[in-house]
Amino acid sequence: MKVTEKLAISAEDFFKCMIESAAHDVKEHTGKTLTRNQLAGFEYKKVLGQKQSARLKITKIVDNQTYQFVTKTGLNEFEVTYSIQALDANHCEVTYLENVVSHGKMRTLNDKIVGGFVGFFRKKNVKRLLHAIEQTAVQA
């Protein structure tokens, strides 16, 4: 899934929000306080629900350009990349790219069928997320 949105914040402000969010998530799930430089390559267990957990690894960080992570569950592997392009001093374009690899033939088939139905809503939610980050940065 790919979503691209133009936002009324700088690439630096968007990137800063992403890094702060990642650091907060790491602290919440591990108790560790990490700097920006310690985040790249960091892997941790994240509790998703009462009986669900996942391994999350921050795989790539390029200042003001890229934030990427992989989430592995027993059923799927999700790779999410935020690509940030500065348009000018106060605007950026963010591309959210999500790739899903399912484990098992039935799971792959199920994900393709269900993915077609829920894809529209997921894209809408990603757009909302990007604009929520924009609003958070504007208010900061």
HUNORNOR-V516466 format. One record per residue. N is the residue number from 1. RES is the residue in one letter. OMEGA is omega in whole degrees, 0 to 359 (* if undefined). D_FIRST is the distance of its C-alpha to the first C-alpha in whole Angstrom. Layout:
n;res;omega;d_first
N;RES;OMEGA;D_FIRST
N;RES;OMEGA;D_FIRST
This chain:
n;res;omega;d_first
1;M;181;0
2;K;177;4
3;V;177;7
4;T;181;10
5;E;172;13
6;K;183;17
7;L;181;19
8;A;172;23
9;I;179;23
10;S;175;24
11;A;180;22
12;E;180;24
13;D;178;24
14;F;180;20
15;F;179;21
16;K;178;24
17;C;179;22
18;M;181;19
19;I;178;22
20;E;178;24
21;S;179;22
22;A;180;21
23;A;178;25
24;H;179;26
25;D;178;23
26;V;180;25
27;K;181;28
28;E;185;28
29;H;182;27
30;T;185;29
31;G;182;32
32;K;175;32
33;T;183;32
34;L;173;30
35;T;178;30
36;R;182;27
37;N;179;28
38;Q;183;28
39;L;183;25
40;A;180;23
41;G;182;24
42;F;180;25
43;E;181;24
44;Y;177;25
45;K;181;24
46;K;178;23
47;V;183;24
48;L;181;21
49;G;183;24
50;Q;184;27
51;K;182;27
52;Q;173;23
53;S;181;23
54;A;172;20
55;R;180;21
56;L;178;19
57;K;176;20
58;I;191;19
59;T;183;19
60;K;174;19
61;I;173;20
62;V;185;21
63;D;175;23
64;N;182;22
65;Q;188;19
66;T;169;17
67;Y;185;16
68;Q;176;14
69;F;177;15
70;V;176;15
71;T;181;15
72;K;172;17
73;T;177;19
74;G;185;21
75;L;188;18
76;N;172;15
77;E;182;14
78;F;172;11
79;E;182;11
80;V;178;10
81;T;170;11
82;Y;176;12
83;S;186;14
84;I;178;16
85;Q;177;19
86;A;175;22
87;L;173;23
88;D;185;26
89;A;185;28
90;N;182;27
91;H;176;23
92;C;174;20
93;E;182;16
94;V;174;14
95;T;176;10
96;Y;180;8
97;L;181;6
98;E;175;5
99;N;181;7
100;V;173;9
101;V;180;12
102;S;179;14
103;H;179;18
104;G;183;20
105;K;181;20
106;M;180;20
107;R;179;18
108;T;179;15
109;L;179;17
110;N;180;16
111;D;179;13
112;K;181;12
113;I;181;14
114;V;181;13
115;G;178;10
116;G;181;11
117;F;186;13
118;V;182;11
119;G;180;8
120;F;182;10
121;F;178;11
122;R;178;9
123;K;179;8
124;K;179;11
125;N;178;12
126;V;177;10
127;K;177;12
128;R;179;15
129;L;181;15
130;L;180;15
131;H;174;18
132;A;176;19
133;I;178;19
134;E;181;21
135;Q;177;23
136;T;180;24
137;A;180;25
138;V;182;27
139;Q;184;29
140;A;*;30
